[in-house]
Amino acid sequence: MSGAPQVPTYPALVQELADRGLLTARWRQVFDAVPRSRFVPADVWRQLPDRCEPVVGTDAWLALVNSDEPVVTQLDDGAEDGPGIATSSNSMPSMVARMLGLLDVEDGQRVLEIGTGTGYVSALLCERLGDDLVHSVELDPVVAHQSADALAQAGYRPHLRVGDGEQPWPGLGLVDRLIATCALRYVPYALLRQVRPGGIVVAPLAREFWSGALVRLQVQANGTAVGPFCGGATYMPMRAHRLPDLHDVHGKGRSRAAGLDPARLLDLGFALFAGARLPGVRLIHKGAGEGVQVWVTREDGAGATAATGEEVWQYGPGFLWEEIEQTWWEYETEGRPDAEQFGLTVTDRGQQVWLRDPSEVIRPAKA
Ligand SMILES: C[S@@+](CC[C@H](N)C(=O)[O-])C[C@H]1O[C@@H](n2cnc3c(N)ncnc32)[C@H](O)[C@@H]1O
């Protein structure tokens, strides 16, 4: 047996997605026909938990591109010497497969994608539906230019636009399907207005609370949209939907024993529940499993931090940690529902998260 490590291949990656049940027979053909490497530029970064690391050398590049990992293709909106935050990428293939599965396209349907990025998803949609039915909008002109080139070189000519995908595409008319490949803080009603009644919207939603989740909405005859959350999803945000860092926290810290291990808060179901009960509360965390530290803050200057096995520290007005614990006990009383039991309704007045049934809206807790 040779000791040389095997460089992963694209067919092996597609096989892995198929083995995981993420591709129908039709999508399998489509993925086979569209190599991911044609849509990834030479200079890329690997996303690590706390930073992006440049990928050096052909073998490392191929290994990343043919693995089920996101490939970062732009930092800091293209600015030199920025903090190194990923702002464009070729998404994780299993996430792409999941989203396209949820989109449930049929022959002849028109699709709008928000966030062309590298053009890979557009190419998959072109291969599935034909160029003329695929529309994709990208905000960043440099990224848009690169993806237009990559698509043309691979033989695909979808309708491309450089602009803000949060705004309606002038003259587009109604589409059957809309897929956002950048995370939304809320689903803009203007987006729904572009989708025909009965049409489907698939998007990653990232709320103030730590988690991101996929949502699959169906547009109703009255223009509202309703549908379930469908598992976790970490995507870079739509540019105008970027979340602020933690809020400034006021006052001296007060400590007390924790009534709850903060590790229990890092659950997608709880994130959806707490995001609806405590709107505007921001939660970030470090670590996973055994040793977790979380920080929570709110615009009024309230804050708290807690680490597994340590005391809790609270700051500013009120008792934010007590509110978090209270919300956890409410979640437990509900039977700790998992993320798939939650859903979202979007109307011209905003969006509401519900549990088990659209009539069971989760209302904000009284502060
Ligand atoms: C994860 S990447 C998209 C991946 C892409 N679908 C692919 O196949 O490579 C997210 C993209 O959304 C773009 N974006 C961010 N805000 C946007 C907006 N308001 N309108 C359109 N595109 C936006 C970013 O510039 C970035 O290229």
Ligand as a Chemical Component Dictionary entry (heavy atoms), coordinates in Angstrom:
data_LIG
# 
_chem_comp.id                   LIG 
_chem_comp.type                 NON-POLYMER 
_chem_comp.pdbx_formal_charge   0 
_chem_comp.three_letter_code    LIG 
# 
loop_
_chem_comp_atom.comp_id 
_chem_comp_atom.atom_id 
_chem_comp_atom.alt_atom_id 
_chem_comp_atom.type_symbol 
_chem_comp_atom.charge 
_chem_comp_atom.model_Cartn_x 
_chem_comp_atom.model_Cartn_y 
_chem_comp_atom.model_Cartn_z 
_chem_comp_atom.pdbx_ordinal 
LIG C1  C1  C 0  -22.016 32.824 0.367  1  
LIG S1  S1  S 1  -21.798 33.923 -0.965 2  
LIG C2  C2  C 0  -22.834 33.226 -2.236 3  
LIG C3  C3  C 0  -22.394 31.904 -2.756 4  
LIG C4  C4  C 0  -22.865 31.647 -4.164 5  
LIG N1  N1  N 0  -24.264 31.338 -4.247 6  
LIG C5  C5  C 0  -22.022 30.602 -4.871 7  
LIG O1  O1  O 0  -22.584 29.718 -5.511 8  
LIG O2  O2  O -1 -20.809 30.727 -4.829 9  
LIG C6  C6  C 0  -22.789 35.332 -0.503 10 
LIG C7  C7  C 0  -22.776 36.420 -1.554 11 
LIG O3  O3  O 0  -23.837 37.321 -1.290 12 
LIG C8  C8  C 0  -23.432 38.592 -1.733 13 
LIG N2  N2  N 0  -24.311 39.623 -1.175 14 
LIG C9  C9  C 0  -24.288 40.198 0.054  15 
LIG N3  N3  N 0  -25.278 41.103 0.168  16 
LIG C10 C10 C 0  -25.960 41.103 -1.018 17 
LIG C11 C11 C 0  -27.067 41.830 -1.515 18 
LIG N4  N4  N 0  -27.683 42.770 -0.777 19 
LIG N5  N5  N 0  -27.487 41.581 -2.782 20 
LIG C12 C12 C 0  -26.877 40.653 -3.555 21 
LIG N6  N6  N 0  -25.803 39.945 -3.134 22 
LIG C13 C13 C 0  -25.350 40.158 -1.885 23 
LIG C14 C14 C 0  -21.989 38.669 -1.244 24 
LIG O4  O4  O 0  -21.265 39.678 -1.936 25 
LIG C15 C15 C 0  -21.511 37.258 -1.549 26 
LIG O5  O5  O 0  -20.874 37.177 -2.802 27 
# 
loop_
_chem_comp_bond.comp_id 
_chem_comp_bond.atom_id_1 
_chem_comp_bond.atom_id_2 
_chem_comp_bond.value_order 
_chem_comp_bond.pdbx_ordinal 
LIG C1  S1  SING 1  
LIG S1  C2  SING 2  
LIG S1  C6  SING 3  
LIG C2  C3  SING 4  
LIG C3  C4  SING 5  
LIG C4  N1  SING 6  
LIG C4  C5  SING 7  
LIG C5  O1  DOUB 8  
LIG C5  O2  SING 9  
LIG C6  C7  SING 10 
LIG C7  O3  SING 11 
LIG C7  C15 SING 12 
LIG O3  C8  SING 13 
LIG C8  N2  SING 14 
LIG C8  C14 SING 15 
LIG N2  C9  SING 16 
LIG N2  C13 SING 17 
LIG C9  N3  DOUB 18 
LIG N3  C10 SING 19 
LIG C10 C11 SING 20 
LIG C10 C13 DOUB 21 
LIG C11 N4  SING 22 
LIG C11 N5  DOUB 23 
LIG N5  C12 SING 24 
LIG C12 N6  DOUB 25 
LIG N6  C13 SING 26 
LIG C14 O4  SING 27 
LIG C14 C15 SING 28 
LIG C15 O5  SING 29 
# 
